[in-house]
Structures are given as C-alpha cells and as structure tokens.
Amino acid sequence: MADGRPILQRNQPPGVPPLPLTGERTLPDVPEENYWFQRHLVVYRWVADQVAGMRVVDMGSGEGYGAALLAEVAREVVGVEANPEAFAHAVARYRRPNLSFVKELIESYGEPADGIVCLQTIEHLQNPDATLAHFAALAPVLFISTPNVLTLAPPGADRSDNPFHLREYRPEEFADLLHRHYREVRLFGLYHARKLALHGLALKLGWDRVHRALGITKPFYDRFTPAISAADFKLRAGSPGRLHRCLDLVAVARR
C-alpha cells in the first residue's frame, strides 16, 4: 500500500487492467517490486534455455510474464492459474500463437506435457506431495523453485512472516520432498551477484547506519531498486549441505 492506496502495475497496454501488488505473487512494471521480479525472472530465463521445442505447462503462472517468456522458445506453453484477476490479466496482455492460459487449480489440470514449470508456488500448497505426484504423472521433467527458509526467515525461525506461504523449506527438506516423486534431482541455489553482491558487502560494513544517518534512505533505494536486473543474480549447482546460504532453491527433477 502507498499512502493507503494499493500499488498498481504501471504503463499497461490499452485494455489490460493493472494488477495490484498484494504480496501473493510478484509483478513486472512495479518499480518497488523490481528486486523480487528480477529474482524470479532470472530463473524463468534459465528454464527457457532448457525447454526449446517442448510443450510446457507453467503451473501457477500468475501475471503471465514467465509463461510468455517460455513461449519465445518452447513449441507450446500453457499457463495454469486459478486466480481470476491474474488469469484475466494474463489473457489480455500476453498473446502468442503458441501461448494459452487456463483458469484452473494446478492440482487438477490434467493435460500431459514434455515439461512442467512450477516456480515459487510449492510453498503455497496445502498438500505438496499429492501435487508433485500429479506433476510426475503429467510430464517427465519438472523445473521447480522455492524460497530458502534459512535466508528468507529470521535466524532459527521455521518460516517467514509471508501470510501466503503455508510451508517454507530448508535445502534438505526440499530435496527429500522431490526425491519422493522423482528418480533424479539436480539442485541449484540462487545468489546475489554484481551490484547486489556489492550492496550485501556494504550492509556488512554498516551501510544501513550510514544512509539512515544521512537521511538518504528513500532517495537511494528509489534509484537502486529499479536498477536491479536479472544479471544481479546467479545460479550455482550444489548439494543440500552447500545451499544453506542461497536465496532460492531451484531444482530440475526427472521421473
């Protein structure tokens, strides 16, 4: 909320209703949300490099930007989204011959595919085991991500204060969950790079105290946050024990 008013997407095409920023899903075209949008976008781009020519289902496609990106290289992409406002927005905004959207729960969508993409969604689910079993029956490969609770939540806490998350995972828990449904699981971690890595170093050196003392917090972050790009994140492969400091857990799982 900004001054009691909802924060809306900016500069939407004619006839496309802007979505409000609620915290349930990330959105493009919201400068205040750009850190989270770019953090998600870099993983979608990484997945896109691996799905050329495939029929792909983007489970929990939200605003639609990720499904549209995948459709640039995949043979066909279906975005599955249960929220009526997000679904209507995606249908109105993203139009390609090989891209469609379906308003349905991801637990019940039943069309087979070459691959399933499910990014930043498993933490919202009441029954993740049943959903993963459903995914494994529909497609031979799953690209999936979730926040790492060890860096999202306060130290020692079981979860963050995000009201939309039902369960947040440690690397070992995420790996165990996937191994119950897939024969092969390759794990990766998402980390800060470039200017975000420098910003992290500045924070360790006391930058928080400096910008508050100088009274420049808002002007600085009003410029810094919109300038973040996908290049300010990097993915690294690793075993669960080596991923404790990553931001997000990312996996490719094959049945």
URUR-V978756 format. One record per backbone hydrogen bond with DSSP energy under -1.0 kcal/mol. CO is the residue of the C=O (numbers start at 1). NH is the residue of the N-H. If there is no record, write none. Layout:
{{CO | NH} {CO | NH}}
//
This chain:
{{2 | 5} {5 | 2} {7 | 21} {13 | 16} {19 | 9} {29 | 10} {30 | 33} {31 | 34} {33 | 37} {34 | 38} {35 | 39} {36 | 40} {37 | 41} {38 | 42} {40 | 44} {41 | 45} {42 | 46} {43 | 47} {44 | 48} {45 | 49} {47 | 50} {48 | 51} {51 | 54} {54 | 75} {54 | 76} {55 | 114} {55 | 115} {56 | 78} {57 | 117} {58 | 80} {61 | 64} {64 | 68} {65 | 69} {66 | 70} {67 | 71} {69 | 72} {70 | 73} {70 | 74} {73 | 53} {76 | 56} {77 | 100} {78 | 58} {79 | 102} {80 | 60} {80 | 61} {83 | 87} {84 | 88} {85 | 89} {86 | 90} {87 | 91} {88 | 92} {89 | 93} {90 | 94} {96 | 99} {98 | 77} {100 | 79} {102 | 81} {102 | 104} {105 | 108} {105 | 109} {115 | 57} {116 | 143} {117 | 59} {118 | 145} {121 | 124} {122 | 125} {123 | 166} {123 | 167} {127 | 131} {128 | 132} {129 | 133} {130 | 134} {131 | 135} {132 | 136} {133 | 137} {134 | 138} {135 | 139} {138 | 113} {140 | 255} {141 | 116} {142 | 253} {143 | 118} {144 | 251} {145 | 120} {146 | 249} {148 | 151} {148 | 152} {149 | 153} {154 | 157} {162 | 165} {169 | 149} {170 | 174} {171 | 175} {172 | 176} {173 | 177} {174 | 178} {175 | 179} {176 | 180} {178 | 181} {178 | 182} {184 | 254} {186 | 252} {187 | 238} {188 | 250} {189 | 236} {190 | 247} {191 | 234} {193 | 196} {193 | 197} {194 | 198} {195 | 199} {196 | 200} {197 | 201} {198 | 202} {199 | 203} {200 | 204} {201 | 205} {202 | 207} {203 | 206} {206 | 210} {207 | 211} {208 | 212} {209 | 213} {210 | 214} {211 | 216} {216 | 220} {217 | 221} {218 | 222} {220 | 224} {221 | 225} {225 | 228} {229 | 232} {230 | 233} {232 | 193} {234 | 191} {236 | 189} {239 | 242} {240 | 243} {243 | 246} {247 | 148} {248 | 190} {249 | 146} {250 | 188} {251 | 144} {252 | 186} {253 | 142} {254 | 184}}
//
